Amino acid sequence: MSDANGSIVEGTLIHYPRWEAGISSCGDTARGMDETHAELHAMQKAYDALKSLDGERKGRVIKWLMESLAMDVSVRLGEEPEPSGPLAEQERSACAQAERREVSVRDFISQKKPQSLVERVACLGYYLTHYRDQPHFRAPDIVQLNTDAAAHKFGNPSRDIDNADRQNGYLVTAGSGLKQITPRGEAVVEALPDREAVKTALRSNPFKSRRANARKTAPKAKDES
């Protein structure tokens, strides 16, 4: 004996909240009811066929069924399949951001282990962008975050930030005195602390120092006669 929301198995009524929600969302249509009854019927027949087998034999049968029906073997009873679509992607993104915010800047710098001032600037810029939702920042923002990370003070913050920009391509000017991290800078930070991965990131995101280019293109001084 069974109804649209459950099934009687060995005298126990099993409820299926997922179906209850699915039926109500479909307006209790005849199609939804038919599909639910068909699913319950299949479960009842499977239960009747498997209940007399021991655990090992049940496992082999279930495994064979899943493979034969091309089902995801990672599925577990009582779990919903992972949702898909734009809304699901937004939910996953929100969860990822929430998890990121739980990492302090001190722990982040400790995990990344930057080996130079410009790498540390890139790490701080990355943290502001992805953990503080601040993609555009100024030198005082970097300095304050560096203090929060309990890292060594910058001797000359403006120079170090400028070096991360002009000489290394980890940052770029965003106008009105603001900076933002570049794809090259993000790749380096994400590769840290793996030094080989950092080398690969740099090769994959080439950059030519603007100061070096400026020296090459500077006009030559005329000889005085």
Backbone as CSV, one residue per row, in Angstrom:
resi,resn,N_x,N_y,N_z,CA_x,CA_y,CA_z,C_x,C_y,C_z
1,MET,0.850,-1.198,0.000,0.000,0.000,0.000,0.882,1.242,0.000
2,SER,0.541,2.234,-0.813,1.356,3.446,-0.876,0.499,4.609,-1.295
3,ASP,1.013,5.826,-1.046,0.339,7.020,-1.537,1.333,7.841,-2.323
4,ALA,0.924,9.073,-2.710,1.792,9.885,-3.574,3.026,10.357,-2.861
5,ASN,3.012,10.370,-1.528,4.125,10.960,-0.790,4.928,9.941,-0.004
6,GLY,4.569,8.636,-0.100,5.309,7.667,0.681,4.998,6.261,0.223
7,SER,5.624,5.306,0.903,5.440,3.910,0.528,5.463,3.065,1.782
8,ILE,4.621,2.039,1.823,4.624,1.109,2.941,5.577,-0.032,2.615
9,VAL,6.672,-0.157,3.376,7.625,-1.239,3.187,7.784,-1.941,4.521
10,GLU,7.386,-3.214,4.560,7.459,-3.978,5.798,6.736,-3.253,6.930
11,GLY,5.567,-2.699,6.608,4.750,-2.070,7.634,5.181,-0.677,8.023
12,THR,6.187,-0.106,7.331,6.693,1.228,7.667,6.368,2.193,6.550
13,LEU,5.782,3.309,6.907,5.467,4.328,5.909,6.686,5.210,5.704
14,ILE,7.204,5.233,4.495,8.375,6.041,4.163,7.907,7.263,3.410
15,HIS,8.227,8.444,3.938,7.838,9.693,3.278,8.986,10.203,2.422
16,TYR,8.640,10.914,1.354,9.626,11.450,0.430,9.353,12.931,0.243
17,PRO,9.948,13.788,1.113,9.699,15.236,1.030,9.990,15.810,-0.334
18,ARG,10.974,15.240,-1.040,11.328,15.788,-2.354,10.149,15.657,-3.296
19,TRP,9.458,14.515,-3.231,8.311,14.338,-4.111,7.180,15.256,-3.707
20,GLU,6.996,15.425,-2.374,5.929,16.304,-1.921,6.116,17.698,-2.500
21,ALA,7.379,18.183,-2.426,7.665,19.523,-2.977,7.487,19.537,-4.482
22,GLY,7.933,18.451,-5.154,7.832,18.407,-6.605,6.405,18.385,-7.073
23,ILE,5.541,17.630,-6.363,4.142,17.551,-6.779,3.438,18.875,-6.596
24,SER,3.678,19.525,-5.445,3.005,20.797,-5.188,3.442,21.856,-6.176
25,SER,4.745,21.806,-6.571,5.224,22.813,-7.512,4.641,22.595,-8.897
26,CYS,4.197,21.373,-9.193,3.607,21.077,-10.495,2.090,21.166,-10.457
27,GLY,1.553,21.624,-9.344,0.114,21.781,-9.235,-0.609,20.458,-9.117
28,ASP,0.070,19.427,-8.558,-0.557,18.110,-8.387,-1.154,17.599,-9.697
29,THR,-0.429,17.755,-10.758,-0.930,17.305,-12.055,-0.971,15.792,-12.116
30,ALA,-1.799,15.284,-13.005,-1.918,13.832,-13.165,-0.592,13.218,-13.590
31,ARG,0.152,13.964,-14.408,1.432,13.444,-14.866,2.397,13.280,-13.709
32,GLY,2.416,14.284,-12.834,3.312,14.210,-11.684,2.942,13.059,-10.775
33,MET,1.665,12.830,-10.558,1.217,11.741,-9.716,1.582,10.394,-10.332
34,ASP,1.374,10.249,-11.646,1.693,9.000,-12.322,3.178,8.676,-12.222
35,GLU,4.002,9.690,-12.412,5.444,9.474,-12.343,5.868,9.081,-10.934
36,THR,5.248,9.704,-9.940,5.587,9.389,-8.560,5.196,7.958,-8.217
37,HIS,3.992,7.547,-8.624,3.547,6.175,-8.360,4.436,5.171,-9.072
38,ALA,4.857,5.497,-10.303,5.733,4.597,-11.047,7.067,4.431,-10.319
39,GLU,7.575,5.537,-9.779,8.847,5.478,-9.061,8.710,4.654,-7.784
40,LEU,7.613,4.869,-7.059,7.372,4.091,-5.842,7.202,2.605,-6.146
41,HIS,6.531,2.320,-7.230,6.318,0.928,-7.621,7.656,0.255,-7.935
42,ALA,8.530,0.972,-8.639,9.845,0.425,-8.970,10.654,0.169,-7.703
43,MET,10.567,1.098,-6.753,11.291,0.924,-5.499,10.766,-0.280,-4.722
44,GLN,9.424,-0.470,-4.724,8.838,-1.592,-4.005,9.287,-2.923,-4.607
45,LYS,9.316,-2.981,-5.948,9.725,-4.213,-6.613,11.203,-4.495,-6.345
46,ALA,12.026,-3.437,-6.373,13.453,-3.617,-6.099,13.660,-4.108,-4.673
47,TYR,12.900,-3.544,-3.746,13.014,-3.955,-2.345,12.629,-5.422,-2.174
48,ASP,11.525,-5.812,-2.799,11.061,-7.198,-2.694,12.092,-8.160,-3.263
49,ALA,12.760,-7.750,-4.353,13.734,-8.621,-5.001,15.027,-8.727,-4.198
50,LEU,15.405,-7.667,-3.479,16.698,-7.623,-2.793,16.643,-8.014,-1.320
51,LYS,15.481,-7.950,-0.706,15.427,-8.093,0.753,15.885,-9.465,1.254
52,SER,15.784,-10.498,0.399,16.178,-11.834,0.834,17.665,-12.113,0.636
53,LEU,18.383,-11.221,-0.058,19.814,-11.421,-0.306,20.642,-10.888,0.853
54,ASP,21.850,-11.433,1.008,22.727,-10.896,2.050,23.381,-9.609,1.560
55,GLY,24.132,-8.949,2.430,24.693,-7.636,2.118,25.580,-7.613,0.904
56,GLU,26.461,-8.610,0.769,27.387,-8.631,-0.365,26.654,-8.799,-1.683
57,ARG,25.663,-9.691,-1.711,24.910,-9.915,-2.948,24.065,-8.684,-3.306
58,LYS,23.488,-8.053,-2.273,22.737,-6.817,-2.526,23.639,-5.771,-3.177
59,GLY,24.869,-5.659,-2.649,25.806,-4.686,-3.199,26.128,-4.939,-4.641
60,ARG,26.343,-6.231,-5.001,26.663,-6.559,-6.387,25.498,-6.247,-7.308
61,VAL,24.290,-6.546,-6.856,23.121,-6.272,-7.688,22.942,-4.776,-7.898
62,ILE,23.055,-4.023,-6.817,22.875,-2.564,-6.923,23.950,-1.963,-7.815
63,LYS,25.196,-2.432,-7.655,26.282,-1.921,-8.495,26.020,-2.227,-9.958
64,TRP,25.567,-3.463,-10.231,25.275,-3.840,-11.617,24.164,-2.972,-12.200
65,LEU,23.116,-2.722,-11.406,22.019,-1.896,-11.875,22.489,-0.481,-12.211
66,MET,23.300,0.080,-11.319,23.767,1.445,-11.538,24.638,1.539,-12.784
67,GLU,25.505,0.539,-12.969,26.362,0.551,-14.155,25.549,0.312,-15.428
68,SER,24.592,-0.603,-15.349,23.780,-0.919,-16.519,22.915,0.258,-16.945
69,LEU,22.440,1.018,-15.963,21.577,2.168,-16.256,22.368,3.462,-16.416
70,ALA,23.710,3.344,-16.425,24.587,4.512,-16.598,24.287,5.578,-15.552
71,MET,24.096,5.139,-14.313,23.834,6.081,-13.224,25.139,6.517,-12.588
72,ASP,25.120,7.687,-11.961,26.288,8.212,-11.260,26.502,7.372,-10.007
73,VAL,27.631,6.660,-9.961,27.874,5.773,-8.823,28.153,6.546,-7.539
74,SER,28.311,7.871,-7.629,28.551,8.672,-6.425,27.249,9.031,-5.720
75,VAL,26.101,8.698,-6.355,24.816,9.022,-5.751,24.641,8.243,-4.462
76,ARG,24.144,8.913,-3.423,23.862,8.266,-2.161,22.389,8.423,-1.839
77,LEU,21.816,7.425,-1.158,20.414,7.488,-0.819,20.140,8.697,0.057
78,GLY,19.037,9.371,-0.218,18.632,10.502,0.604,19.256,11.800,0.178
79,GLU,20.191,11.784,-0.783,20.834,13.009,-1.241,20.215,13.455,-2.554
80,GLU,20.156,14.754,-2.735,19.646,15.317,-3.971,20.783,15.479,-4.967
81,PRO,20.544,15.321,-6.251,21.594,15.613,-7.231,21.964,17.080,-7.175
82,GLU,23.201,17.367,-7.469,23.658,18.753,-7.411,22.917,19.591,-8.438
83,PRO,22.330,20.696,-7.989,21.562,21.524,-8.917,22.454,22.158,-9.978
84,SER,21.847,22.499,-11.102,22.592,23.127,-12.184,21.826,24.340,-12.671
85,GLY,22.473,25.117,-13.526,21.824,26.302,-14.054,22.377,27.568,-13.432
86,PRO,21.955,28.728,-13.948,22.473,30.022,-13.457,22.259,30.240,-11.968
87,LEU,21.073,29.905,-11.452,20.803,30.122,-10.034,21.698,29.246,-9.165
88,ALA,21.876,28.002,-9.584,22.739,27.100,-8.831,24.177,27.602,-8.837
89,GLU,24.621,28.124,-9.970,25.978,28.662,-10.067,26.139,29.864,-9.146
90,GLN,25.118,30.711,-9.060,25.160,31.853,-8.151,25.244,31.395,-6.698
91,GLU,24.496,30.332,-6.360,24.527,29.814,-4.995,25.913,29.266,-4.659
92,ARG,26.502,28.524,-5.609,27.838,27.986,-5.364,28.853,29.106,-5.218
93,SER,28.701,30.153,-6.040,29.618,31.290,-5.950,29.490,31.983,-4.604
94,ALA,28.244,32.132,-4.127,28.020,32.773,-2.830,28.625,31.947,-1.704
95,CYS,28.500,30.621,-1.802,29.080,29.745,-0.785,30.605,29.840,-0.800
96,ALA,31.179,29.892,-2.004,32.636,30.002,-2.117,33.127,31.318,-1.517
97,GLN,32.387,32.404,-1.765,32.774,33.692,-1.195,32.676,33.663,0.321
98,ALA,31.640,33.003,0.846,31.481,32.920,2.296,32.642,32.144,2.914
99,GLU,33.056,31.065,2.242,34.180,30.285,2.740,35.467,31.092,2.692
100,ARG,35.632,31.880,1.631,36.838,32.694,1.506,36.942,33.719,2.633
101,ARG,35.791,34.320,2.982,35.818,35.360,4.000,36.216,34.820,5.370
102,GLU,36.129,33.513,5.535,36.518,32.917,6.799,38.030,32.842,6.950
103,VAL,38.774,33.028,5.861,40.238,32.998,5.905,40.742,34.400,6.208
104,SER,41.497,34.548,7.287,42.035,35.862,7.638,43.196,36.200,6.713
105,VAL,43.502,37.487,6.596,44.616,37.891,5.736,45.935,37.369,6.292
106,ARG,46.006,37.253,7.602,47.229,36.711,8.214,47.438,35.258,7.790
107,ASP,46.379,34.465,7.832,46.480,33.070,7.402,46.754,32.981,5.905
108,PHE,46.139,33.888,5.139,46.318,33.867,3.693,47.779,34.110,3.319
109,ILE,48.385,35.124,3.916,49.796,35.419,3.623,50.686,34.279,4.104
110,SER,50.334,33.696,5.243,51.104,32.567,5.767,51.040,31.377,4.829
111,GLN,49.875,31.156,4.214,49.713,30.042,3.286,50.466,30.283,1.981
112,LYS,50.436,31.520,1.499,51.037,31.834,0.193,52.551,31.967,0.243
113,LYS,53.081,32.413,1.372,54.530,32.539,1.548,55.206,33.345,0.432
114,PRO,54.798,34.578,0.197,55.466,35.398,-0.834,56.930,35.611,-0.463
115,GLN,57.798,35.568,-1.462,59.232,35.678,-1.210,59.800,37.041,-1.572
116,SER,58.991,37.934,-2.044,59.468,39.278,-2.385,58.393,40.294,-2.034
117,LEU,58.797,41.552,-1.995,57.836,42.606,-1.678,56.733,42.689,-2.731
118,VAL,57.112,42.536,-4.003,56.095,42.650,-5.052,55.129,41.467,-5.009
119,GLU,55.615,40.294,-4.619,54.712,39.154,-4.452,53.745,39.394,-3.295
120,ARG,54.255,39.999,-2.226,53.376,40.288,-1.090,52.338,41.334,-1.471
121,VAL,52.735,42.335,-2.239,51.782,43.336,-2.726,50.700,42.650,-3.560
122,ALA,51.114,41.734,-4.431,50.142,41.019,-5.270,49.188,40.195,-4.413
123,CYS,49.714,39.532,-3.385,48.875,38.733,-2.491,47.855,39.613,-1.770
124,LEU,48.298,40.779,-1.313,47.389,41.689,-0.613,46.327,42.238,-1.564
125,GLY,46.751,42.558,-2.803,45.783,43.022,-3.792,44.773,41.941,-4.134
126,TYR,45.249,40.704,-4.215,44.357,39.561,-4.487,43.358,39.397,-3.343
127,TYR,43.839,39.522,-2.123,42.959,39.354,-0.955,41.884,40.442,-0.936
128,LEU,42.282,41.676,-1.205,41.293,42.751,-1.255,40.233,42.482,-2.313
129,THR,40.670,41.974,-3.448,39.754,41.744,-4.568,38.788,40.601,-4.302
130,HIS,39.314,39.483,-3.850,38.512,38.266,-3.757,37.957,37.968,-2.369
131,TYR,38.535,38.562,-1.342,38.073,38.295,0.016,37.372,39.488,0.657
132,ARG,37.631,40.665,0.122,37.004,41.867,0.672,36.090,42.558,-0.344
133,ASP,35.941,41.965,-1.525,35.117,42.552,-2.582,35.536,43.993,-2.877
134,GLN,36.849,44.213,-2.940,37.394,45.545,-3.217,38.396,45.427,-4.367
135,PRO,37.902,45.378,-5.608,38.797,45.175,-6.745,39.710,46.371,-7.038
136,HIS,39.306,47.573,-6.611,40.135,48.771,-6.796,40.598,49.265,-5.426
137,PHE,41.870,49.554,-5.321,42.417,49.915,-4.009,43.550,50.914,-4.180
138,ARG,43.879,51.547,-3.066,44.957,52.523,-3.034,46.097,52.007,-2.152
139,ALA,47.218,52.729,-2.168,48.372,52.332,-1.364,48.028,52.198,0.122
140,PRO,47.258,53.138,0.715,46.915,52.979,2.137,46.135,51.698,2.434
141,ASP,45.335,51.224,1.468,44.604,49.965,1.668,45.570,48.794,1.766
142,ILE,46.590,48.803,0.916,47.603,47.752,0.937,48.384,47.804,2.246
143,VAL,48.745,49.006,2.656,49.523,49.172,3.891,48.733,48.682,5.098
144,GLN,47.461,49.053,5.179,46.635,48.637,6.308,46.449,47.126,6.337
145,LEU,46.226,46.540,5.175,46.045,45.087,5.105,47.346,44.373,5.474
146,ASN,48.467,44.951,5.090,49.767,44.390,5.455,49.947,44.400,6.968
147,THR,49.474,45.464,7.610,49.517,45.544,9.073,48.615,44.483,9.694
148,ASP,47.419,44.309,9.126,46.488,43.299,9.627,47.073,41.898,9.500
149,ALA,47.917,41.699,8.495,48.536,40.394,8.276,49.740,40.166,9.183
150,ALA,50.109,41.194,9.960,51.281,41.126,10.846,52.551,40.834,10.063
151,ALA,52.602,41.360,8.832,53.781,41.177,7.987,54.764,42.325,8.221
152,HIS,56.000,42.144,7.741,56.999,43.196,7.875,56.526,44.452,7.142
153,LYS,56.810,45.600,7.712,56.377,46.859,7.108,57.104,47.102,5.791
154,PHE,56.401,47.756,4.885,57.035,48.177,3.640,57.935,49.373,3.931
155,GLY,59.177,49.330,3.406,60.069,50.467,3.601,59.575,51.687,2.851
156,ASN,59.091,51.462,1.647,58.557,52.532,0.803,57.356,51.964,0.051
157,PRO,56.164,52.032,0.642,54.987,51.398,0.027,54.712,51.858,-1.401
158,SER,54.842,53.157,-1.643,54.563,53.667,-2.990,55.500,53.051,-4.011
159,ARG,56.779,52.949,-3.647,57.760,52.357,-4.565,57.471,50.884,-4.795
160,ASP,57.163,50.152,-3.727,56.928,48.710,-3.851,55.674,48.426,-4.676
161,ILE,54.641,49.223,-4.476,53.420,49.044,-5.263,53.664,49.413,-6.720
162,ASP,54.452,50.460,-6.942,54.791,50.857,-8.305,55.611,49.763,-8.999
163,ASN,56.527,49.123,-8.245,57.321,48.030,-8.811,56.438,46.827,-9.181
164,ALA,55.430,46.564,-8.338,54.511,45.474,-8.643,53.731,45.770,-9.913
165,ASP,53.544,47.047,-10.190,52.829,47.479,-11.395,53.771,47.552,-12.588
166,ARG,54.668,48.494,-12.587,55.468,48.797,-13.769,56.536,47.757,-14.095
167,GLN,57.157,47.175,-13.081,58.262,46.256,-13.343,57.846,44.788,-13.416
168,ASN,56.690,44.455,-12.808,56.315,43.046,-12.749,54.954,42.727,-13.359
169,GLY,54.115,43.734,-13.547,52.828,43.499,-14.176,51.824,42.782,-13.304
170,TYR,52.022,42.833,-11.964,51.065,42.190,-11.059,49.855,43.086,-10.799
171,LEU,50.054,44.388,-10.896,48.981,45.365,-10.727,48.931,46.247,-11.965
172,VAL,47.844,46.992,-12.075,47.721,47.956,-13.162,46.919,49.143,-12.652
173,THR,47.182,50.304,-13.222,46.460,51.512,-12.819,44.995,51.421,-13.221
174,ALA,44.123,51.815,-12.267,42.680,51.799,-12.529,42.099,53.205,-12.556
175,GLY,42.969,54.219,-12.554,42.521,55.608,-12.611,42.308,56.217,-11.249
176,SER,42.482,57.530,-11.160,42.264,58.293,-9.920,43.077,57.754,-8.751
177,GLY,44.305,57.330,-9.036,45.178,56.839,-7.976,44.880,55.428,-7.513
178,LEU,43.987,54.746,-8.187,43.607,53.389,-7.800,44.422,52.350,-8.572
179,LYS,44.549,51.181,-7.973,45.212,50.044,-8.615,44.255,48.859,-8.612
180,GLN,44.540,47.898,-9.480,43.803,46.643,-9.471,44.744,45.527,-9.892
181,ILE,44.456,44.321,-9.440,45.327,43.195,-9.768,45.063,42.740,-11.193
182,THR,46.120,42.299,-11.870,46.015,41.844,-13.258,45.850,40.319,-13.305
183,PRO,45.472,39.779,-14.468,45.436,38.312,-14.601,46.790,37.671,-14.297
184,ARG,47.865,38.351,-14.664,49.206,37.836,-14.358,49.412,37.780,-12.849
185,GLY,49.014,38.861,-12.155,49.152,38.892,-10.707,48.306,37.822,-10.034
186,GLU,47.086,37.637,-10.522,46.211,36.615,-9.949,46.798,35.223,-10.156
187,ALA,47.343,34.981,-11.348,47.922,33.671,-11.642,49.089,33.367,-10.707
188,VAL,49.910,34.374,-10.438,51.056,34.192,-9.540,50.581,33.880,-8.127
189,VAL,49.613,34.643,-7.637,49.116,34.431,-6.273,48.485,33.047,-6.141
190,GLU,47.705,32.654,-7.128,47.057,31.346,-7.073,48.070,30.205,-7.162
191,ALA,49.210,30.470,-7.792,50.247,29.443,-7.902,51.056,29.305,-6.612
192,LEU,51.168,30.378,-5.851,51.933,30.327,-4.608,51.303,29.324,-3.641
193,PRO,52.146,28.671,-2.828,53.598,28.847,-2.640,54.469,27.945,-3.520
194,ASP,53.882,27.298,-4.510,54.617,26.385,-5.389,55.457,27.211,-6.362
195,ARG,56.780,27.215,-6.173,57.646,28.064,-6.979,57.673,27.621,-8.447
196,GLU,57.595,26.320,-8.713,57.556,25.858,-10.097,56.267,26.308,-10.771
197,ALA,55.168,26.267,-10.006,53.887,26.730,-10.548,53.929,28.227,-10.817
198,VAL,54.651,28.965,-9.983,54.811,30.406,-10.204,55.541,30.664,-11.518
199,LYS,56.601,29.904,-11.771,57.341,30.059,-13.035,56.429,29.791,-14.231
200,THR,55.602,28.770,-14.105,54.672,28.450,-15.193,53.669,29.577,-15.386
201,ALA,53.175,30.143,-14.272,52.215,31.252,-14.348,52.832,32.464,-15.027
202,LEU,54.083,32.738,-14.737,54.767,33.878,-15.352,54.980,33.661,-16.848
203,ARG,55.325,32.433,-17.217,55.502,32.140,-18.638,54.174,32.225,-19.386
204,SER,53.109,31.839,-18.717,51.789,31.853,-19.363,51.205,33.252,-19.442
205,ASN,51.742,34.184,-18.659,51.249,35.565,-18.644,52.430,36.516,-18.811
206,PRO,53.016,36.568,-20.000,54.224,37.387,-20.220,53.957,38.869,-20.018
207,PHE,55.015,39.572,-19.634,54.911,41.009,-19.376,56.262,41.648,-19.649
208,LYS,56.233,42.834,-20.251,57.445,43.606,-20.489,57.421,44.839,-19.612
209,SER,58.482,45.018,-18.855,58.565,46.154,-17.945,58.428,47.455,-18.715
210,ARG,57.516,48.311,-18.248,57.310,49.599,-18.932,58.499,50.521,-18.740
211,ARG,59.202,50.386,-17.633,60.385,51.221,-17.432,61.487,50.832,-18.404
212,ALA,61.633,49.514,-18.623,62.649,49.057,-19.576,62.315,49.544,-20.968
213,ASN,61.027,49.497,-21.325,60.611,49.983,-22.637,60.858,51.475,-22.776
214,ALA,60.626,52.207,-21.681,60.816,53.660,-21.718,62.282,54.006,-21.974
215,ARG,63.183,53.208,-21.355,64.612,53.476,-21.558,65.018,53.204,-23.001
216,LYS,64.422,52.152,-23.593,64.789,51.795,-24.961,64.290,52.822,-25.969
217,THR,63.135,53.409,-25.687,62.532,54.322,-26.654,62.865,55.782,-26.390
218,ALA,63.621,56.052,-25.325,63.954,57.438,-25.009,64.832,58.010,-26.120
219,PRO,64.582,59.262,-26.552,65.393,59.855,-27.624,66.818,60.100,-27.163
220,LYS,67.759,59.888,-28.066,69.160,60.107,-27.737,69.482,61.584,-27.717
221,ALA,70.297,61.974,-26.757,70.693,63.372,-26.647,71.632,63.732,-27.807
222,LYS,71.431,64.925,-28.353,72.286,65.346,-29.471,73.658,65.761,-28.950
223,ASP,74.695,65.442,-29.725,76.052,65.846,-29.342,76.189,67.354,-29.499
224,GLU,76.790,67.935,-28.470,76.997,69.396,-28.545,78.183,69.667,-29.459
225,SER,78.030,70.646,-30.278,79.098,70.986,-31.229,80.007,72.037,-30.609
